[in-house]
């Protein structure tokens, strides 16, 4: 997703006038709608969705050979709704997390968006941490059926 001209201008400034904000959306089939958080002290509405403030730390993925890039997110002051979701879904199996970058001054313009799978979750009374990974699409078969002598002997 290409950045807007406003974002490109802000990148070049020594002291930018707009403030970056990270939006977090947890989605799971057990939820009627995603859990929405903003990494900031004030709530924000973006594209008609209300985001609650939360303190978070995001460790970006490292580039290593022969492994998928993995990021880690740590959320402070975990709310009861998130803990209950982790317990009910046996560790958020099958959940997704969307990380959205916006400017606080223009909340309806999405500058960057990444959707990752959630795994390796640790919940303590103070924090919630999860490992975020891309889907491994390179190891999936290109076709639903594979023709081998053992599966389709009449073709060989």
FENFENPE-V386393 format. One record per helix or strand. SS is the DSSP state (a for helix, b for strand). FROM is the first residue (numbers start at 0). LEN is the number of residues. If there is no record, write none. Layout:
BEGIN
((SS,FROM,LEN) (SS,FROM,LEN))
END
This chain:
BEGIN
((a,4,8) (b,19,8) (b,34,5) (b,43,3) (b,48,6) (b,55,4) (b,69,7) (a,79,9) (b,95,8) (b,109,14) (b,126,7) (a,136,3) (a,152,3))
END
